[in-house]
Amino acid sequence: MNTNTQHTEQGNEQIKSALSIERAALASIADGVVISNTDDRVIMLNRAAIRMLRADPETAHGQSVVALFEPFSARGRLTIVEAIARLRADPYSYGQSGAPAETIIEIGSRFAQAHLSPVLTDVGEFLGVVIVLRDITRDVEADRAGSDFVSNVSHELRLPLTAIKGYCDLLLRDALDQLDEDQGRFLQIVQNNADHLVALINDLLDISRVESYRLDLNVQPVQVETIIRDVAAMIRPQCARQGLHLTMEIDSDVGMVMGDSTRLNQVLINLVNNACRRTPEGGRITLSLSSSKDGVQVSITDPGPAISLEDQQKVFQRFHKTADSLANKTYGTGLELPVSKMLIEMHGGQLWVESELEQGSTFTFILPQHIDVTDDDTDSDAVVQTVLVVEDDDDIAQLISLQLRREGFQVFTTAYGEQAVMLAQTESIDLVTLDMMLPDITGMEVLHRLKANSSTSDIPVIIVSVLLPEQTGDASRGAVEHITKPFAFEKLMESIRRTLEAV
């Protein structure tokens, strides 16, 4: 055997050894790893992934990666599908703006943190998507146990606190003229501290709900300018009592955001109250609203003492007190800023602080702007198009409705076929998305009734079902398209836009 042949064989053995070590290392990792190719077909998954996804190792390779996630809740499954579709559509922007593609998903009674990233070669060629799954069930259960404890204790505290606050308010209102100056002052101290405890309990409950995934947002298109003006009107009397000036700088051309108006109101109140505590008498607090390349931007500026760089890193930690607040004894609950940051991040936004010596401090948050799908040339009085979502799975119905509302549609939802037929006849419906498996009558029967009635026969219907097109057969004739679950939202949105444009 010549030297070249020996070197070749040695090189091949080294490659095989390296590959064998890689496979063994991957198999031994506690986290689940799933790799799919550009066709969304599974090309590799380790033992942990097989266990977590309850997959069949004999058939998993080569199947659709979407099929692997059937054990997930509907919300988690669709979240994964949508994230994969986004990465495939634009793999090169991954990690350059915003957070990586991460999400918390349920698999039966268990929870997993899914981290998705594109597989790219050294020259930037896109080869597929890798999904890393970490079982965080114990963490979630621990958070929920802590949340339950906080919730129970908070409710127990509310009962005596309600009595203390109620009788204190009663004395201050009805018997203040019978009390001497010191007694009145003592009662006022009791009332202020009772109010402080109420605020602290509410903030603790909010934090525990967020951390245990039990706080839901009622997301709708929101005009931030309205929230700012409402909060300013409410805070102005307090500012007047403290000798402060409150001004607004509003850009009226700022668009809407998708958000929970009550929670955004809470965030703004927290930030303005924080500014009031920091501002010396005679100072000016400014509320600003403007557009930025990242969305809608809101800033609260105060002329208070500068926040050190060290404190700027800690100011959103629970119960953290900055050096100036300790020196001036300007205390809140210590939770307003952490709660505000959590709520803004739940909206997909960011909250931060900037501070300079003799320039005061500015707390700023940015929310993604709601994109209106109507064309610029469209008449502003044009009628908003309406979609009827017929879906018996609550999670899927809510997700489809949320996406449609973000796109500017009006939405009706129902899980029942009979009600769907009635709504199509009584409301101005432009399009119907129709599940085939409903609790009362089948989707096929709904489609037949819609097409048989002259008042509803022209309404386009898109079937959205776990049933394959060949399983519905001729019964689904009359539908403009058949989309099989699970699906990428963008595919459904494209179908809806295309169908309505053709009408």
Phi, psi and omega per residue, in radians:
M1 nan 2.207 -3.105
N2 -1.364 2.968 -3.062
T3 -1.118 -0.711 -3.126
N4 -1.078 -0.735 3.133
T5 -1.117 -0.708 3.121
Q6 -1.097 -0.752 3.130
H7 -1.104 -0.699 3.130
T8 -1.104 -0.801 -3.140
E9 -1.122 -0.694 3.103
Q10 -1.108 -0.696 3.112
G11 -1.120 -0.742 3.121
N12 -1.106 -0.722 3.126
E13 -1.109 -0.680 3.120
Q14 -1.138 -0.702 3.119
I15 -1.120 -0.789 3.130
K16 -1.078 -0.711 3.135
S17 -1.113 -0.745 3.136
A18 -1.109 -0.752 3.136
L19 -1.141 -0.677 3.118
S20 -1.117 -0.716 3.107
I21 -1.130 -0.730 3.121
E22 -1.059 -0.803 -3.135
R23 -1.111 -0.713 3.137
A24 -1.158 -0.728 3.129
A25 -1.117 -0.745 -3.138
L26 -1.118 -0.685 -3.130
A27 -1.171 -0.519 -3.076
S28 -1.518 -0.167 -3.135
I29 -1.151 2.386 -3.118
A30 -1.248 -0.478 3.114
D31 -1.397 2.561 3.071
G32 -1.348 2.399 3.127
V33 -2.233 2.192 3.104
V34 -2.207 2.251 3.105
I35 -2.109 2.253 3.104
S36 -2.082 2.725 3.137
N37 -1.584 -2.977 -3.081
T38 -1.213 -0.254 3.075
D39 -1.682 0.222 -3.124
D40 1.075 0.547 3.069
R41 -1.796 2.438 -3.108
V42 -1.247 2.185 3.092
I43 -1.956 -0.224 3.103
M44 -2.876 2.434 2.930
L45 -2.644 2.483 -3.070
N46 -1.589 3.122 -3.066
R47 -1.080 -0.679 -3.130
A48 -1.098 -0.703 3.115
A49 -1.142 -0.716 3.102
I50 -1.036 -0.754 -3.138
R51 -1.175 -0.813 -3.084
M52 -1.170 -0.658 -3.093
L53 -1.603 -0.038 -3.121
R54 0.967 0.720 -3.067
A55 -1.544 2.720 3.053
D56 -1.571 1.967 -3.078
P57 -1.099 -0.366 -3.122
E58 -1.310 -0.543 -3.043
T59 -1.983 -0.123 -3.042
A60 -1.160 -0.695 -3.109
H61 -1.166 2.252 3.111
G62 1.580 -0.218 3.123
Q63 -1.469 2.916 3.126
S64 -1.088 2.349 3.133
V65 -1.099 -0.509 3.123
V66 -1.094 -0.656 -3.114
A67 -1.113 -0.462 3.130
L68 -1.109 -0.466 -3.006
F69 -1.691 0.344 3.085
E70 -1.035 -0.642 -3.140
P71 -1.150 -0.268 -3.097
F72 -1.224 2.787 2.971
S73 -1.083 2.746 -3.120
A74 -0.997 -0.715 -3.119
R75 -1.124 -0.801 -3.131
G76 -1.166 -0.695 -3.129
R77 -1.077 -0.817 -3.123
L78 -1.195 -0.553 3.079
T79 -1.101 -0.777 3.111
I80 -1.099 -0.809 -3.112
V81 -1.044 -0.760 -3.123
E82 -1.168 -0.680 3.139
A83 -1.141 -0.711 3.101
I84 -1.089 -0.750 -3.140
A85 -1.092 -0.679 3.126
R86 -1.152 -0.740 -3.136
L87 -1.151 -0.681 3.120
R88 -1.151 -0.679 -3.094
A89 -1.211 -0.596 -3.091
D90 -2.594 1.273 -3.081
P91 -1.227 -0.357 -2.986
Y92 -1.443 -0.273 3.112
S93 -1.573 0.000 -3.121
Y94 -1.012 2.232 3.069
G95 1.394 -0.113 -3.099
Q96 -1.486 -0.513 3.124
S97 -2.426 2.322 3.127
G98 1.305 -2.972 -3.097
A99 -1.430 2.749 3.056
P100 -1.069 2.944 -3.126
A101 -1.330 1.595 3.139
E102 -2.223 2.575 3.101
T103 -2.737 2.690 3.054
I104 -1.748 2.231 -3.075
I105 -2.320 2.684 3.134
E106 -1.755 2.413 3.006
I107 -2.172 1.659 -3.029
G108 1.139 -2.106 3.130
S109 -1.655 0.087 -3.089
R110 -1.920 2.791 -3.130
F111 -2.110 2.510 3.082
A112 -2.367 2.532 3.004
Q113 -1.710 2.091 -3.104
A114 -1.788 2.242 3.103
H115 -2.062 2.055 -3.097
L116 -1.920 2.426 3.067
S117 -2.626 2.689 3.129
P118 -1.362 2.644 3.022
V119 -1.720 2.002 -3.082
L120 -2.148 2.475 3.054
T121 -1.356 3.064 3.128
D122 -1.077 -0.466 -3.129
V123 -1.703 0.130 3.049
G124 1.580 0.197 3.118
E125 -1.303 2.283 -3.120
F126 -1.424 2.135 -3.093
L127 -1.909 -0.301 -3.118
G128 2.722 -2.782 -3.080
V129 -2.271 2.385 3.041
V130 -1.931 2.320 3.141
I131 -2.064 2.143 3.099
V132 -1.876 2.182 -3.085
L133 -1.964 2.171 3.090
R134 -2.037 2.181 3.135
D135 -1.274 2.017 -3.126
I136 -2.070 0.443 -3.097
T137 -1.007 -0.777 -3.129
R138 -1.093 -0.687 3.130
D139 -1.114 -0.776 -3.138
V140 -1.130 -0.740 3.132
E141 -1.119 -0.669 3.095
A142 -1.138 -0.740 3.103
D143 -1.080 -0.731 -3.121
R144 -1.204 -0.624 3.085
A145 -1.102 -0.778 3.081
G146 -1.105 -0.690 3.119
S147 -1.106 -0.743 3.127
D148 -1.102 -0.686 3.122
F149 -1.114 -0.831 3.126
V150 -1.060 -0.733 -3.117
S151 -1.117 -0.796 -3.121
N152 -1.129 -0.785 3.134
V153 -1.114 -0.699 -3.122
S154 -1.096 -0.730 3.125
H155 -1.155 -0.654 3.102
E156 -1.155 -0.630 3.128
L157 -1.229 -0.522 -3.088
R158 -1.105 -0.612 -3.071
L159 -1.094 -0.997 3.106
P160 -1.168 -0.567 -3.126
L161 -1.151 -0.635 3.104
T162 -1.084 -0.729 3.125
A163 -1.165 -0.778 -3.141
I164 -1.041 -0.861 -3.097
K165 -1.159 -0.715 -3.099
G166 -1.115 -0.822 -3.125
Y167 -1.233 -0.567 3.079
C168 -1.125 -0.790 3.108
D169 -1.069 -0.690 -3.132
L170 -1.102 -0.775 3.127
L171 -1.133 -0.730 -3.138
L172 -1.155 -0.534 -3.116
R173 -1.471 -0.698 -2.966
D174 -1.859 -0.363 -3.025
A175 -2.191 0.229 -3.077
L176 -1.094 -0.615 -3.106
D177 -1.252 -0.226 3.116
Q178 -1.664 -0.047 -3.118
L179 -1.807 2.594 3.059
D180 -1.379 3.086 -3.023
E181 -1.055 -0.767 -3.136
D182 -1.130 -0.748 3.140
Q183 -1.094 -0.713 3.088
G184 -1.108 -0.699 3.128
R185 -1.158 -0.677 3.127
F186 -1.096 -0.747 3.130
L187 -1.115 -0.661 3.127
Q188 -1.122 -0.658 3.088
I189 -1.118 -0.759 3.101
V190 -1.043 -0.800 -3.123
Q191 -1.088 -0.785 -3.129
N192 -1.069 -0.730 -3.131
N193 -1.257 -0.556 3.050
A194 -1.143 -0.743 3.084
D195 -1.082 -0.678 3.128
H196 -1.104 -0.724 3.125
L197 -1.145 -0.682 3.103
V198 -1.067 -0.796 3.131
A199 -1.105 -0.700 -3.140
L200 -1.122 -0.757 3.128
I201 -1.108 -0.752 3.134
N202 -1.089 -0.724 3.130
D203 -1.169 -0.703 3.097
L204 -1.070 -0.728 3.127
L205 -1.128 -0.705 3.124
D206 -1.094 -0.781 -3.139
I207 -1.097 -0.752 -3.117
S208 -1.164 -0.611 3.118
R209 -1.202 -0.722 3.139
V210 -1.104 -0.809 -3.044
E211 -1.231 -0.407 3.122
S212 -1.786 0.249 3.077
Y213 1.044 0.653 -3.125
R214 -2.009 0.050 3.114
L215 -1.733 2.011 3.139
D216 -1.784 2.512 3.096
L217 -1.747 2.400 3.023
N218 -1.598 1.511 -2.968
V219 -1.473 2.183 3.094
Q220 -2.529 2.842 2.989
P221 -1.043 2.252 -3.042
V222 -2.233 2.376 3.035
Q223 -1.627 1.872 -3.044
V224 -1.125 -0.575 3.129
E225 -0.986 -0.704 3.137
T226 -1.089 -0.752 3.129
I227 -1.104 -0.751 -3.138
I228 -1.075 -0.797 -3.128
R229 -1.148 -0.663 3.117
D230 -1.137 -0.773 -3.140
V231 -1.161 -0.709 3.129
A232 -1.070 -0.742 3.133
A233 -1.110 -0.617 -3.121
M234 -1.318 -0.612 -3.053
I235 -1.469 -0.384 -3.029
R236 -0.988 -0.742 3.112
P237 -1.053 -0.684 3.085
Q238 -1.097 -0.753 3.114
C239 -1.084 -0.709 -3.141
A240 -1.087 -0.708 3.136
R241 -1.137 -0.536 -3.129
Q242 -1.610 0.012 -3.131
G243 1.273 0.562 -3.123
L244 -1.895 2.729 3.095
H245 -1.938 2.318 -3.141
L246 -2.039 2.120 -3.140
T247 -2.165 2.813 -3.140
M248 -2.247 2.472 3.020
E249 -2.167 1.740 -2.979
I250 -1.943 2.207 2.980
D251 -1.593 1.885 -3.034
S252 -1.225 -0.235 -3.119
D253 -1.529 0.036 -3.131
V254 -1.192 2.363 -3.127
G255 -1.378 -2.980 -3.101
M256 -1.603 2.863 3.029
V257 -2.135 2.829 3.008
M258 -1.629 2.052 -3.086
G259 -2.928 3.064 3.064
D260 -1.677 1.919 -3.034
S261 -1.062 -0.626 -3.139
T262 -1.139 -0.766 -3.122
R263 -1.254 -0.638 3.081
L264 -1.172 -0.633 3.039
N265 -1.052 -0.757 3.119
Q266 -1.063 -0.758 3.132
V267 -1.052 -0.835 -3.084
L268 -1.136 -0.708 3.098
I269 -1.069 -0.772 3.120
N270 -1.025 -0.787 -3.085
L271 -1.223 -0.665 3.117
V272 -1.226 -0.706 3.082
N273 -1.080 -0.666 3.081
N274 -1.082 -0.717 3.108
A275 -1.142 -0.672 3.123
C276 -1.098 -0.697 -3.140
R277 -1.180 -0.511 -3.069
R278 -1.525 -0.311 -2.990
T279 -1.574 2.226 3.098
P280 -1.253 2.806 -3.124
E281 -0.977 2.355 -3.116
G282 1.568 -0.114 -3.105
G283 -1.350 2.908 -3.079
R284 -2.090 2.254 3.066
I285 -1.869 2.329 -3.090
T286 -2.096 2.232 3.028
L287 -1.781 2.187 -3.095
S288 -2.133 2.485 3.070
L289 -2.288 2.205 -3.115
S290 -2.673 3.000 3.058
S291 -1.731 2.599 3.021
S292 -2.400 3.019 -3.128
K293 -1.125 -0.346 -3.114
D294 -1.698 -0.128 3.125
G295 2.535 -2.524 -3.125
V296 -1.678 2.217 -3.036
Q297 -1.981 2.296 3.097
V298 -2.141 2.281 -3.133
S299 -2.226 2.468 3.062
I300 -2.131 1.973 -3.057
T301 -1.922 2.320 3.084
D302 -2.257 2.703 -3.117
P303 -1.629 0.326 -3.089
G304 -1.209 -3.125 -3.116
P305 -1.008 2.537 3.139
A306 -1.124 2.528 3.078
I307 -1.633 2.191 -3.096
S308 -1.106 2.784 3.114
L309 -1.031 -0.647 3.121
E310 -1.129 -0.773 3.133
D311 -1.223 -0.516 3.109
Q312 -1.086 -0.523 3.110
Q313 -1.352 -0.359 -3.030
K314 -1.955 -0.099 -2.968
V315 -1.107 -0.394 3.134
F316 -1.687 0.166 3.035
Q317 -1.460 2.616 -3.089
R318 -1.129 2.336 3.055
F319 1.110 0.234 3.104
H320 -1.291 2.343 3.094
K321 -1.989 2.217 3.097
T322 -1.290 2.846 -3.105
A323 -1.044 -0.689 -3.104
D324 -1.235 -0.586 3.137
S325 -1.206 -0.618 3.080
L326 -1.182 -0.703 -3.121
A327 -1.181 -0.676 -3.073
N328 -1.719 0.007 3.141
K329 0.962 0.759 3.096
T330 -1.782 1.551 -3.026
Y331 -1.816 2.426 2.885
G332 -1.888 -2.644 3.094
T333 -1.385 -0.281 -3.047
G334 1.444 0.063 -3.111
L335 -2.139 -0.151 -3.072
E336 -1.055 -0.768 -3.114
L337 -1.237 -0.780 3.061
P338 -1.040 -0.727 3.115
V339 -1.097 -0.758 -3.135
S340 -1.075 -0.750 3.139
K341 -1.097 -0.765 3.123
M342 -1.055 -0.781 -3.099
L343 -1.166 -0.711 3.117
I344 -1.123 -0.737 3.133
E345 -1.173 -0.546 3.047
M346 -1.124 -0.470 3.086
H347 -1.466 0.026 -3.105
G348 1.437 0.297 -3.105
G349 -1.897 -2.966 -3.136
Q350 -2.368 2.557 3.092
L351 -2.321 2.310 3.139
W352 -2.626 3.030 3.134
V353 -2.250 2.522 3.023
E354 -2.235 2.422 -3.077
S355 -2.623 2.400 3.113
E356 -2.365 2.629 3.134
L357 -1.044 2.283 3.127
E358 1.138 0.122 3.093
Q359 -1.974 -0.087 -3.108
G360 1.351 -2.783 -3.084
S361 -2.328 2.615 3.102
T362 -2.271 2.088 3.017
F363 -1.677 2.192 -3.041
T364 -2.244 2.399 2.950
F365 -2.280 2.600 3.123
I366 -2.141 2.340 3.086
L367 -2.067 2.497 3.082
P368 -1.036 2.366 -3.115
Q369 -1.349 2.410 3.059
H370 -1.236 2.173 -3.118
I371 -1.615 2.071 3.099
D372 -1.464 2.225 -3.069
V373 -1.417 -0.133 3.136
T374 -1.255 2.524 -3.129
D375 -1.246 2.689 3.128
D376 -1.083 -0.536 -3.087
D377 -1.443 -0.105 -3.098
T378 -1.257 2.484 3.097
D379 -1.053 2.309 -3.099
S380 -1.098 -0.321 3.128
D381 -1.598 0.144 -3.097
A382 -1.081 2.554 -3.110
V383 -1.294 2.333 3.090
V384 -1.258 2.315 -3.115
Q385 -1.324 2.576 -3.016
T386 -2.074 2.320 3.118
V387 -2.051 2.325 3.050
L388 -1.736 2.054 3.137
V389 -1.732 1.970 3.128
V390 -1.836 1.833 -2.988
E391 -2.677 2.241 -3.075
D392 -1.587 -0.168 3.056
D393 -1.600 2.012 -3.047
D394 -1.038 -0.742 -3.114
D395 -1.067 -0.812 -3.122
I396 -1.175 -0.714 3.129
A397 -1.044 -0.750 3.141
Q398 -1.160 -0.701 -3.133
L399 -1.158 -0.763 3.107
I400 -1.110 -0.755 -3.131
S401 -1.097 -0.750 3.136
L402 -1.062 -0.803 -3.134
Q403 -1.108 -0.729 3.135
L404 -1.109 -0.737 3.136
R405 -1.155 -0.618 3.074
R406 -1.115 -0.507 3.129
E407 -1.488 -0.009 3.065
G408 1.679 0.162 3.136
F409 -1.532 2.676 2.895
Q410 -1.535 2.484 -3.005
V411 -2.294 2.343 2.893
F412 -1.952 2.492 3.088
T413 -2.264 2.572 3.027
T414 -2.735 2.630 3.088
A415 -1.743 -0.038 -3.003
Y416 -2.030 2.377 -3.116
G417 -1.153 -0.722 -3.131
E418 -1.076 -0.752 3.135
Q419 -1.188 -0.580 3.116
A420 -1.093 -0.779 3.118
V421 -1.079 -0.736 -3.140
M422 -1.127 -0.770 3.138
L423 -1.109 -0.689 3.130
A424 -1.105 -0.508 -3.123
Q425 -1.499 -0.497 -3.035
T426 -1.800 -0.385 -3.123
E427 -1.905 2.827 3.107
S428 -1.505 1.564 -3.069
I429 -1.732 2.251 3.135
D430 -1.654 -0.433 -3.118
L431 -2.813 2.632 3.128
V432 -2.165 2.282 2.900
T433 -1.761 2.260 -2.906
L434 -2.236 2.088 2.977
D435 -1.382 2.583 -3.120
M436 -1.527 -0.398 -3.056
M437 -1.920 1.751 -3.073
L438 -2.063 2.759 -3.036
P439 -1.279 -0.367 -3.102
D440 -1.880 -1.177 3.067
I441 -2.066 2.821 -3.092
T442 -1.308 2.781 3.048
G443 -1.086 -0.547 3.103
M444 -1.079 -0.706 3.118
E445 -1.177 -0.677 3.099
V446 -1.055 -0.832 -3.135
L447 -1.054 -0.751 3.138
H448 -1.061 -0.779 -3.116
R449 -1.158 -0.700 3.139
L450 -1.097 -0.742 -3.083
K451 -1.353 -0.371 -3.141
A452 -1.464 -0.275 -3.100
N453 -1.726 2.229 -3.081
S454 -1.091 -0.487 -3.107
S455 -1.359 -0.301 -3.106
T456 -2.161 -0.035 -3.025
S457 -1.143 -0.434 -3.106
D458 -1.543 -0.080 3.137
I459 -1.282 2.106 3.119
P460 -1.189 2.465 -3.111
V461 -2.142 2.256 3.037
I462 -1.937 2.079 3.112
I463 -1.358 2.280 3.086
V464 -2.224 1.794 -2.949
S465 -2.635 2.754 3.014
V466 -1.294 -0.330 3.108
L467 -1.249 2.430 3.080
L468 -1.340 2.746 -3.141
P469 -0.949 -0.662 -3.118
E470 -1.239 -0.325 3.117
Q471 -1.405 -0.387 3.103
T472 -1.613 -0.465 3.035
G473 1.037 -2.509 -3.095
D474 -1.151 -0.354 -3.094
A475 -1.102 -0.408 -3.102
S476 -1.610 0.099 3.069
R477 -1.072 2.409 -3.068
G478 1.940 -0.362 3.059
A479 -1.445 2.500 -3.113
V480 -1.360 -0.433 -3.130
E481 -2.812 2.724 3.120
H482 -2.155 2.003 3.125
I483 -1.924 2.191 -3.054
T484 -1.628 2.327 3.057
K485 -1.345 2.588 -0.169
P486 -1.290 2.732 -3.041
F487 -2.454 2.812 3.020
A488 -1.473 2.342 -3.096
F489 -0.989 -0.673 -3.086
E490 -1.081 -0.565 3.097
K491 -1.116 -0.756 3.106
L492 -1.143 -0.750 -3.124
M493 -1.100 -0.710 3.117
E494 -1.089 -0.727 3.136
S495 -1.113 -0.736 3.141
I496 -1.135 -0.815 -3.132
R497 -1.082 -0.808 -3.111
R498 -1.078 -0.731 -3.117
T499 -1.157 -0.783 -3.111
L500 -1.220 -0.562 3.089
E501 -1.169 -0.499 -3.102
A502 -1.445 -0.274 -3.102
V503 -1.254 nan nan
